[in-house]
Amino acid sequence: MFSFERFELDKDKANHFVYGSVITLCALTFTGSLVFSFSLCVTIAVLKEVWDLFYGSGFDWLDIVWTVLGSAVVLASFFITQR
């Protein structure tokens, strides 16, 4: 029987996706720069994981990936609607 259990997304990864989207959307709204918005999101994601390395649950590359994916979705949506 088919099960969706293997397709379930961890709550932490979903949060990273949402926060990456929100960070990028806010930066894009205030600056209008795609490059700055993406760079800010990546910087915050990396700094968050470095903080986690020393004070939190540990460094996780997948957290950075999910944060950047959230950013990429916002930027792709913005880019598509501008055409």
Backbone bond lengths (Angstrom), bond angles and torsions (degrees), N, CA, C in turn:
res aa  C-N    CA-C-N  psi(-1)  N-CA   C-N-CA  omega(-1)  CA-C   N-CA-C  phi
1 M - - - 1.445 - - 1.519 109.42 -
2 F 1.307 116.27 146.20 1.464 122.31 -178.56 1.523 110.37 -77.60
3 S 1.318 115.50 137.54 1.465 120.07 -179.37 1.523 109.49 -132.32
4 F 1.324 115.75 139.55 1.456 120.95 177.74 1.525 112.34 -87.50
5 E 1.323 117.80 -0.51 1.457 120.86 -175.90 1.521 112.65 -58.93
6 R 1.304 118.56 -36.98 1.457 119.16 -179.00 1.520 112.42 -76.30
7 F 1.338 117.51 -11.20 1.450 121.34 177.82 1.523 112.78 -98.88
8 E 1.325 116.87 0.60 1.450 119.86 -179.47 1.520 110.11 -70.51
9 L 1.319 115.85 140.98 1.452 122.39 -179.01 1.521 109.26 -99.71
10 D 1.300 115.22 134.41 1.460 120.85 177.66 1.529 109.49 -60.06
11 K 1.326 116.81 142.37 1.462 121.47 -178.11 1.529 111.01 -58.84
12 D 1.321 116.89 -38.23 1.457 121.20 179.95 1.528 111.17 -62.51
13 K 1.321 116.77 -42.91 1.471 120.30 -179.87 1.528 111.01 -67.73
14 A 1.323 116.54 -38.00 1.464 120.34 176.92 1.524 110.48 -63.69
15 N 1.333 116.74 -39.60 1.459 120.11 177.17 1.527 111.22 -63.01
16 H 1.316 117.19 -42.15 1.463 120.45 177.88 1.531 110.80 -61.72
17 F 1.319 116.73 -40.88 1.463 120.66 178.32 1.533 110.62 -61.34
18 V 1.319 116.47 -46.53 1.473 121.01 -179.06 1.523 110.73 -65.26
19 Y 1.340 117.23 -45.38 1.459 119.87 -179.03 1.526 111.44 -65.35
20 G 1.322 117.65 -37.54 1.461 120.32 175.32 1.514 111.61 -62.19
21 S 1.328 116.13 -39.54 1.463 120.77 177.75 1.520 111.30 -65.48
22 V 1.324 116.56 -45.04 1.466 121.04 -177.76 1.526 111.41 -67.06
23 I 1.321 117.07 -43.82 1.469 120.54 178.64 1.520 110.11 -58.98
24 T 1.321 116.26 -47.12 1.458 120.56 -178.75 1.524 111.71 -66.27
25 L 1.308 116.93 -41.90 1.466 120.45 179.55 1.520 111.10 -63.76
26 C 1.321 117.69 -43.26 1.468 120.51 178.53 1.523 111.18 -64.26
27 A 1.319 116.54 -46.36 1.467 119.91 179.65 1.523 110.89 -63.68
28 L 1.307 116.88 -39.20 1.459 120.99 178.98 1.521 111.43 -66.90
29 T 1.312 116.70 -37.31 1.461 121.03 179.11 1.523 110.88 -65.91
30 F 1.324 116.83 -42.84 1.458 119.89 -175.90 1.524 114.10 -81.96
31 T 1.339 117.34 -31.62 1.468 119.29 -175.79 1.521 113.27 -107.85
32 G 1.311 117.26 -31.83 1.463 120.22 -176.97 1.520 113.60 77.62
33 S 1.313 117.62 5.06 1.460 121.84 -177.28 1.524 110.66 -102.39
34 L 1.326 115.66 120.76 1.458 120.46 178.11 1.523 111.70 -66.09
35 V 1.322 115.63 -43.30 1.467 120.46 -177.41 1.530 110.77 -65.86
36 F 1.329 116.98 -45.66 1.460 120.13 179.76 1.522 110.85 -63.06
37 S 1.314 116.94 -43.15 1.470 120.89 -178.71 1.515 111.24 -61.81
38 F 1.322 116.65 -45.18 1.465 120.48 179.35 1.526 110.74 -66.55
39 S 1.321 116.31 -43.90 1.466 120.46 -179.79 1.522 111.59 -62.43
40 L 1.319 117.26 -40.72 1.453 121.30 178.28 1.525 110.56 -62.13
41 C 1.304 116.51 -44.12 1.465 120.82 -179.76 1.528 111.08 -63.17
42 V 1.309 117.66 -45.02 1.463 121.39 179.51 1.528 110.20 -63.66
43 T 1.326 116.54 -42.86 1.458 120.86 179.52 1.523 111.46 -61.51
44 I 1.321 116.40 -46.29 1.461 120.16 179.42 1.532 110.66 -64.17
45 A 1.316 117.41 -39.79 1.468 120.73 179.31 1.526 111.42 -62.53
46 V 1.318 116.85 -44.61 1.466 120.68 -179.57 1.525 110.17 -67.30
47 L 1.330 117.16 -44.53 1.462 120.02 179.32 1.534 111.67 -62.23
48 K 1.322 116.52 -37.57 1.467 120.32 177.68 1.522 110.79 -62.85
49 E 1.310 116.97 -41.15 1.461 119.99 179.95 1.523 111.93 -71.66
50 V 1.321 117.81 -33.66 1.465 120.27 175.11 1.526 109.03 -65.81
51 W 1.316 117.30 -40.99 1.465 120.77 175.92 1.530 110.13 -60.84
52 D 1.333 116.33 -43.88 1.468 120.24 178.14 1.529 111.99 -61.93
53 L 1.320 116.02 -33.12 1.466 120.11 179.18 1.523 111.20 -60.52
54 F 1.316 116.20 -41.33 1.463 119.96 -176.09 1.521 113.99 -93.01
55 Y 1.327 117.26 -33.95 1.462 120.07 -172.29 1.529 114.71 -122.57
56 G 1.304 117.47 -11.01 1.458 119.85 -173.55 1.514 113.21 -115.44
57 S 1.316 114.20 -138.79 1.461 121.42 -173.44 1.521 113.97 -87.53
58 G 1.325 118.25 -2.12 1.458 121.49 -179.53 1.512 112.14 112.33
59 F 1.311 114.95 157.54 1.463 122.03 -178.57 1.530 109.88 -72.49
60 D 1.329 116.52 136.18 1.461 120.89 179.50 1.527 109.15 -140.07
61 W 1.322 115.83 113.67 1.464 120.33 179.80 1.525 111.97 -61.33
62 L 1.310 117.12 -33.91 1.461 119.56 -178.45 1.532 112.15 -65.78
63 D 1.311 117.69 -28.91 1.463 119.91 174.60 1.524 110.29 -62.80
64 I 1.326 116.63 -42.12 1.466 120.43 177.43 1.518 109.98 -64.55
65 V 1.318 116.55 -43.51 1.468 120.45 -179.32 1.525 110.81 -60.04
66 W 1.336 117.69 -45.85 1.464 120.29 -178.90 1.526 112.02 -67.36
67 T 1.339 117.03 -34.63 1.461 119.79 176.66 1.524 110.20 -65.52
68 V 1.314 116.70 -44.10 1.468 120.87 179.57 1.531 110.94 -67.47
69 L 1.324 118.00 -34.51 1.468 120.21 175.76 1.524 111.31 -62.48
70 G 1.318 116.95 -40.22 1.463 120.17 176.00 1.510 111.12 -61.16
71 S 1.312 116.51 -41.75 1.455 121.49 177.20 1.530 111.18 -63.74
72 A 1.314 115.94 -42.93 1.466 120.50 -178.21 1.526 112.13 -63.60
73 V 1.318 117.11 -36.53 1.462 120.33 178.60 1.524 110.64 -64.50
74 V 1.322 116.55 -43.58 1.471 120.06 178.34 1.522 110.45 -63.82
75 L 1.321 116.96 -45.40 1.460 120.06 -178.55 1.524 111.70 -66.11
76 A 1.317 117.06 -38.99 1.468 120.11 177.40 1.525 110.46 -64.82
77 S 1.313 116.36 -41.97 1.472 119.91 178.12 1.517 110.85 -62.93
78 F 1.315 116.66 -43.10 1.464 121.44 178.50 1.519 110.72 -62.95
79 F 1.335 115.44 -44.88 1.461 120.07 -178.54 1.527 111.64 -64.49
80 I 1.313 116.95 -41.17 1.473 121.04 -179.43 1.510 111.13 -66.67
81 T 1.330 118.23 -40.78 1.468 120.51 -177.70 1.520 112.31 -73.68
82 Q 1.318 118.05 -17.29 1.476 121.16 -179.78 1.528 111.54 -82.93
83 R 1.278 118.19 -11.98 1.476 120.59 -178.67 1.472 112.30 -83.44
